[in-house]
């Protein structure tokens, strides 16, 4: 039976009650309690839950507000962390870019210095080689400018030296043979 039907019956019962002077009616207590029980039994479960929720509404509202505040605080903290990370990333990129530019500038200076040093060393080497090449040319010119006759006294001196060495060796061998003959006699 629906709640509205039970309420309609209760209303009819109240109107059917006996009238007393001063505007009162006489109703049966048992019959009224019966109608109240029917109304209670006809109420859906949601009404009971709503009653429980209504009792606990302050507690639930506080819990919901605390949860909302916690969510807002966490979101704010996360937002600040993301901003900090973004700033850190920007600073890191700026620092990396300046370090890279500085390194490139240093590398260019080193490269220029190395090129200058290599050019200086090569110039010195070229000068030394030019001097050595000049000496070689002078020596060749001196050798080609000498007459062929100047070369022959040197050859004659060498030949005399060889003959003298040969003669002295032959004299030694002869002396050795003579001494050997004397010893045998």
VMD Tcl script that draws the C-alpha trace (Angstrom):
set ca {
  {0.00 0.00 0.00}
  {1.33 3.44 -0.85}
  {2.04 6.14 1.71}
  {-0.41 8.51 0.06}
  {-3.26 6.02 0.29}
  {-2.56 5.40 3.98}
  {-2.48 9.17 4.58}
  {-5.81 9.54 2.77}
  {-7.37 6.86 5.02}
  {-5.94 8.58 8.13}
  {-7.45 11.87 7.03}
  {-10.85 10.23 6.47}
  {-10.68 8.61 9.91}
  {-9.91 11.96 11.55}
  {-12.94 13.52 9.78}
  {-15.20 10.64 10.88}
  {-14.26 11.02 14.52}
  {-16.84 12.07 17.19}
  {-17.12 15.78 17.88}
  {-16.73 17.21 21.33}
  {-17.56 20.70 22.43}
  {-14.74 23.27 21.96}
  {-13.75 21.79 18.57}
  {-12.13 18.51 19.70}
  {-12.65 15.02 18.23}
  {-12.39 11.65 19.83}
  {-10.18 9.15 17.98}
  {-9.03 5.69 18.86}
  {-5.38 5.56 19.90}
  {-5.00 2.03 18.58}
  {-6.39 3.01 15.25}
  {-4.01 6.04 15.02}
  {-0.98 3.88 15.94}
  {-2.05 1.38 13.28}
  {-2.12 4.15 10.64}
  {1.34 5.40 11.74}
  {2.79 1.86 11.47}
  {1.26 1.45 8.02}
  {2.81 4.76 6.98}
  {6.21 3.68 8.30}
  {6.02 0.34 6.55}
  {4.95 2.03 3.32}
  {7.86 4.48 3.29}
  {10.61 3.46 0.89}
  {14.09 2.58 2.19}
  {15.46 5.78 0.71}
  {13.50 7.80 3.29}
  {15.31 5.88 6.08}
  {18.62 6.50 4.41}
  {17.75 10.13 3.91}
  {16.93 10.36 7.62}
  {20.33 8.84 8.48}
  {22.04 11.18 6.02}
  {20.17 14.13 7.50}
  {21.44 13.16 10.97}
  {25.00 12.83 9.68}
  {24.84 15.74 7.27}
  {27.06 17.99 9.39}
  {29.69 15.29 9.70}
  {29.49 14.51 5.96}
  {29.67 18.19 5.04}
  {32.75 18.63 7.23}
  {34.36 15.53 5.71}
  {33.56 16.75 2.20}
  {34.96 20.21 3.00}
  {38.14 18.68 4.46}
  {38.51 16.48 1.40}
  {37.94 19.44 -0.91}
  {40.50 21.50 1.04}
  {43.01 18.64 0.82}
  {42.45 18.41 -2.95}
  {42.88 22.18 -3.33}
  {46.07 22.12 -1.21}
  {47.49 19.21 -3.20}
  {46.63 20.89 -6.50}
  {48.26 24.11 -5.32}
  {51.38 22.24 -4.23}
  {51.53 20.34 -7.52}
  {51.07 23.61 -9.40}
  {53.95 25.22 -7.49}
  {56.16 22.18 -8.11}
  {55.39 22.30 -11.82}
  {56.20 26.01 -11.90}
  {59.45 25.37 -10.02}
  {60.35 22.55 -12.38}
  {59.54 24.76 -15.35}
  {61.77 27.52 -13.96}
  {64.54 25.00 -13.23}
  {64.30 23.64 -16.76}
  {64.45 27.15 -18.20}
  {67.45 28.03 -16.04}
  {69.17 24.78 -16.99}
  {68.57 25.45 -20.67}
  {69.91 29.00 -20.34}
  {72.96 27.77 -18.44}
  {73.57 25.00 -20.96}
  {73.30 27.46 -23.83}
  {75.77 29.89 -22.24}
  {78.19 27.05 -21.42}
  {77.91 25.79 -24.99}
  {78.57 29.25 -26.42}
  {81.54 29.72 -24.09}
  {82.93 26.31 -25.05}
  {82.54 27.12 -28.75}
  {84.31 30.46 -28.23}
  {87.16 28.73 -26.39}
  {87.37 26.06 -29.08}
  {87.60 28.78 -31.74}
  {90.39 30.51 -29.78}
  {92.27 27.23 -29.37}
  {91.79 26.42 -33.04}
  {93.08 29.85 -34.10}
  {96.03 29.55 -31.70}
  {96.85 26.06 -32.96}
  {96.67 27.25 -36.56}
  {98.97 30.19 -35.78}
  {101.43 27.91 -33.96}
  {101.42 25.39 -36.82}
  {101.96 28.18 -39.36}
  {104.89 29.56 -37.32}
  {106.50 26.11 -36.94}
  {106.04 25.38 -40.64}
  {107.59 28.75 -41.54}
  {110.62 27.99 -39.32}
  {110.91 24.54 -40.84}
  {110.68 26.02 -44.32}
  {113.47 28.51 -43.47}
  {115.70 25.73 -42.14}
  {115.01 23.55 -45.14}
  {115.74 26.52 -47.42}
  {119.09 27.03 -45.67}
  {119.88 23.30 -45.92}
  {118.82 23.26 -49.57}
  {121.03 26.32 -50.21}
  {123.99 24.50 -48.61}
  {123.31 21.43 -50.74}
  {123.19 23.55 -53.89}
  {126.46 25.32 -52.99}
  {128.14 21.97 -52.37}
  {126.95 20.63 -55.70}
  {128.05 23.78 -57.47}
  {131.46 23.53 -55.81}
  {131.80 19.92 -56.89}
  {130.77 20.59 -60.46}
  {132.93 23.74 -60.68}
  {136.17 21.90 -59.78}
  {138.18 20.78 -62.71}
  {138.67 17.12 -63.30}
  {142.40 17.62 -62.79}
  {141.91 18.68 -59.20}
  {140.35 15.35 -58.54}
  {143.37 13.43 -59.90}
  {146.02 14.65 -57.33}
  {143.74 13.26 -54.68}
  {143.56 9.97 -56.53}
  {147.33 9.94 -56.95}
  {147.85 10.61 -53.22}
  {145.52 7.74 -52.41}
  {147.38 5.47 -54.81}
  {150.75 6.43 -53.26}
  {149.39 5.76 -49.82}
  {148.21 2.34 -50.92}
  {151.58 1.56 -52.53}
  {153.46 2.62 -49.41}
  {151.21 0.45 -47.25}
  {151.75 -2.44 -49.65}
  {155.51 -1.93 -49.73}
  {155.72 -1.77 -45.92}
  {153.68 -4.91 -45.63}
  {155.91 -6.67 -48.17}
  {159.02 -5.51 -46.30}
  {157.63 -6.89 -43.05}
  {156.91 -10.22 -44.68}
  {160.41 -10.35 -46.14}
  {161.93 -9.52 -42.76}
  {159.83 -12.18 -41.13}
  {160.98 -14.75 -43.69}
  {164.62 -13.76 -43.22}
  {164.34 -14.11 -39.49}
  {162.70 -17.49 -39.88}
  {165.62 -18.64 -42.11}
  {168.15 -17.43 -39.59}
  {166.49 -19.31 -36.83}
  {166.52 -22.50 -38.86}
  {170.21 -22.31 -39.63}
}
mol new
graphics top color blue
foreach p $ca { graphics top sphere $p radius 0.5 }
foreach p [lrange $ca 0 end-1] q [lrange $ca 1 end] { graphics top cylinder $p $q radius 0.2 }
display resetview
